[in-house]
Amino acid sequence: MQLQISPSMRSITISSSNDLMKIKVAPRHISYRTLFHTILILAFLLPFVFIVTALVTLEGVNKCSSIDCLGRRLGPRFLSRIDDSEQRLVRDFYKILNEVSTQDIPDGLKLPASFRQLVSDMKNNHYDAKTFSLVLRAMIEKFERDIRESKFAELMNKHFAASSIPKGIHCLSLRLTDEYTSNAHARRQLPSPELLPLLSDNAYHHFVLATDNILAASVVVSSAVQSSSKPEKIVFHVITDKKTYAGMHSWFALNSVAPAIVEVKSVHQFDWLTRENVPVLEAVESHHGIRNYYHGNHIAGANLSETTPRRFASKLQSRSPKYISLLNHLRIYLPELFPNLDKVVFLDDDIVIQRDLSPLWDIDLHGKVNGAVETCRGEDEWVMSKRFRTYFNFSHPLISQHLDPEECAWAYGMNIFDLRTWRKTNIRETYHSWLKANLKSNLTMWKLGTLPPALIAFKGHVQAIDSSWHMLGLGYQSNTNLENVKKAAVIHYNGQSKPWLEIGFEHLRPFWTKYVNYSNDFIKSCHILE
């Protein structure tokens, strides 16, 4: 047999003594496109292989230098596998962790105070894996208990701080009260006699503010006047209690906000506001159980092991003493307190006005009494997620029978009240009857202040207004979006972290302090917010 290959490599001839066989080989054509793709793939692949090979070689230079060793190191990486011995080690460790998680921690087990000490103890005492896992679990559980207890203690301290009166604000009230007794100008009539008819003129924009905080009242009034396009159309009705009246009057008598008009009245100066007309308030203020609830030991009877810090903080906030204050309930009597007014905007004292509010008087309430921002929808899920279930105990038969837990709540703090329409309703009577029912049930229907009975009393009488008018949560949401704060017409520091307290959020305080008159002698002498 003979084998012959042609010079062109296109045919092969096989011959023997009897037979001859010739085989033609098809010519190979390699296209430029195939060649280009091949080179391109190699250009990307070869540097990658070189880098990986170099890294693996450098990592194991003292352990491995052969191609076989390199394969053993690269193979598991490409196949996402680990060595069998490592797998066994991980499985054994998981098994030990599962055993330790159900095992009782021995009494008197001495625990390291830090991770560094744990490592040191391991070396000195030659811990096995089970002992290490047990000590580590005990350490973690102890740290969790310590953190939890510290959090509850922090919340209690914050509650006490929020309920107290700062030294500077107390000083301001005392100094202004003293000024009222010694300075005739501080006692001058507010407003001046010729302006008295404007207090009941419905052509003006009437704001009502009920507070015993002089500094806070000054910020609300100043921010409203400075933000208004027509300050000469503003009338402020500031209502305070008997002990604060002299100081409040002195402040606005000595610090004019002209061309706006300010009236300062004490609750005892309203003829209608007597115990005969508001018997529920007498019950609230004198009821032993109520006073004990708001002023007693807030931890006694509380099972801290079965609650979360967030729920505990909410309960503490609901036990603020302000919720049994007459000033806090006052808004439910606005139609009777201002019998000649048709429409007012009621403001809380922990708000700041950043935009002209005169358009509020042009909002069509569609025959409703209360124009308010709804609090069940918005980008801040913590602040704007309030429905009736947030405020009421739906395990109580009266609550579950009359209310829907999914109904949207609305905000107190900046409300447009159509007093003329309100006088045609039984809102006040409904408020009283539910407040009495809650007192009779020993506060088992709701805990949180004046909003829950108002949610019931105003049911069917609320017109939702655009959320940009009233932004909430600056007193408890530290992650408040600053751009949204700047755009809001009214910002509300509802919550414990008031801007005039040391516990106020530093990055949110400037929106409030910009309206504090630091050049005022009384502000300077009382060292307020230095």
Rosetta blueprint (number, residue, H / E / L):
1 M L
2 Q E
3 L E
4 Q E
5 I E
6 S L
7 P L
8 S L
9 M L
10 R L
11 S E
12 I E
13 T E
14 I E
15 S E
16 S L
17 S L
18 N L
19 D L
20 L E
21 M E
22 K E
23 I E
24 K E
25 V L
26 A L
27 P L
28 R L
29 H L
30 I L
31 S L
32 Y H
33 R H
34 T H
35 L H
36 F H
37 H H
38 T H
39 I H
40 L H
41 I H
42 L H
43 A H
44 F H
45 L H
46 L H
47 P H
48 F H
49 V H
50 F H
51 I H
52 V H
53 T H
54 A H
55 L H
56 V H
57 T H
58 L H
59 E H
60 G L
61 V L
62 N L
63 K L
64 C L
65 S L
66 S L
67 I H
68 D H
69 C H
70 L H
71 G H
72 R H
73 R H
74 L H
75 G H
76 P H
77 R H
78 F H
79 L H
80 S L
81 R L
82 I L
83 D L
84 D H
85 S H
86 E H
87 Q H
88 R H
89 L H
90 V H
91 R H
92 D H
93 F H
94 Y H
95 K H
96 I H
97 L H
98 N H
99 E H
100 V H
101 S H
102 T H
103 Q L
104 D L
105 I L
106 P L
107 D L
108 G L
109 L L
110 K L
111 L L
112 P L
113 A L
114 S L
115 F H
116 R H
117 Q H
118 L H
119 V H
120 S H
121 D H
122 M H
123 K H
124 N H
125 N H
126 H L
127 Y L
128 D L
129 A H
130 K H
131 T H
132 F H
133 S H
134 L H
135 V H
136 L H
137 R H
138 A H
139 M H
140 I H
141 E H
142 K H
143 F H
144 E H
145 R H
146 D H
147 I H
148 R H
149 E H
150 S H
151 K H
152 F H
153 A H
154 E H
155 L H
156 M H
157 N H
158 K H
159 H H
160 F H
161 A H
162 A H
163 S H
164 S L
165 I L
166 P L
167 K H
168 G H
169 I H
170 H H
171 C H
172 L H
173 S H
174 L H
175 R H
176 L H
177 T H
178 D H
179 E H
180 Y H
181 T H
182 S H
183 N L
184 A H
185 H H
186 A H
187 R H
188 R L
189 Q L
190 L L
191 P L
192 S L
193 P H
194 E H
195 L H
196 L H
197 P H
198 L H
199 L H
200 S H
201 D L
202 N L
203 A L
204 Y L
205 H E
206 H E
207 F E
208 V E
209 L E
210 A E
211 T L
212 D L
213 N L
214 I H
215 L H
216 A H
217 A H
218 S H
219 V H
220 V H
221 V H
222 S H
223 S H
224 A H
225 V H
226 Q H
227 S H
228 S L
229 S L
230 K L
231 P H
232 E H
233 K H
234 I E
235 V E
236 F E
237 H E
238 V E
239 I E
240 T E
241 D L
242 K L
243 K L
244 T L
245 Y H
246 A H
247 G H
248 M H
249 H H
250 S H
251 W H
252 F H
253 A H
254 L H
255 N L
256 S L
257 V L
258 A L
259 P L
260 A L
261 I E
262 V E
263 E E
264 V E
265 K E
266 S E
267 V H
268 H H
269 Q H
270 F L
271 D L
272 W L
273 L L
274 T L
275 R L
276 E L
277 N L
278 V L
279 P H
280 V H
281 L H
282 E H
283 A H
284 V H
285 E H
286 S H
287 H L
288 H H
289 G H
290 I H
291 R H
292 N H
293 Y H
294 Y H
295 H H
296 G L
297 N L
298 H L
299 I L
300 A L
301 G L
302 A L
303 N L
304 L H
305 S H
306 E H
307 T L
308 T L
309 P H
310 R H
311 R H
312 F H
313 A H
314 S H
315 K H
316 L H
317 Q H
318 S H
319 R L
320 S L
321 P H
322 K H
323 Y H
324 I H
325 S L
326 L H
327 L H
328 N H
329 H H
330 L H
331 R H
332 I H
333 Y H
334 L H
335 P H
336 E H
337 L H
338 F L
339 P L
340 N L
341 L L
342 D L
343 K E
344 V E
345 V E
346 F E
347 L E
348 D L
349 D L
350 D L
351 I E
352 V E
353 I E
354 Q L
355 R L
356 D L
357 L L
358 S H
359 P H
360 L H
361 W H
362 D H
363 I L
364 D L
365 L L
366 H L
367 G L
368 K L
369 V L
370 N E
371 G E
372 A E
373 V L
374 E E
375 T L
376 C L
377 R L
378 G L
379 E L
380 D L
381 E L
382 W L
383 V L
384 M L
385 S L
386 K L
387 R E
388 F H
389 R H
390 T H
391 Y H
392 F E
393 N L
394 F L
395 S L
396 H L
397 P H
398 L H
399 I H
400 S H
401 Q H
402 H H
403 L L
404 D L
405 P L
406 E L
407 E L
408 C E
409 A L
410 W E
411 A L
412 Y L
413 G L
414 M E
415 N E
416 I E
417 F E
418 D E
419 L H
420 R H
421 T H
422 W H
423 R L
424 K L
425 T L
426 N L
427 I H
428 R H
429 E H
430 T H
431 Y H
432 H H
433 S H
434 W H
435 L H
436 K H
437 A H
438 N H
439 L H
440 K H
441 S L
442 N L
443 L L
444 T L
445 M L
446 W E
447 K L
448 L L
449 G L
450 T L
451 L H
452 P H
453 P H
454 A H
455 L H
456 I H
457 A H
458 F L
459 K L
460 G L
461 H L
462 V E
463 Q E
464 A E
465 I L
466 D L
467 S H
468 S H
469 W H
470 H L
471 M E
472 L L
473 G L
474 L L
475 G L
476 Y L
477 Q L
478 S L
479 N L
480 T L
481 N L
482 L H
483 E H
484 N H
485 V H
486 K H
487 K H
488 A L
489 A L
490 V E
491 I E
492 H E
493 Y L
494 N L
495 G L
496 Q L
497 S L
498 K L
499 P L
500 W L
501 L L
502 E L
503 I L
504 G L
505 F L
506 E L
507 H L
508 L L
509 R L
510 P H
511 F H
512 W H
513 T H
514 K L
515 Y L
516 V L
517 N L
518 Y L
519 S L
520 N L
521 D H
522 F H
523 I H
524 K H
525 S H
526 C L
527 H L
528 I L
529 L L
530 E L
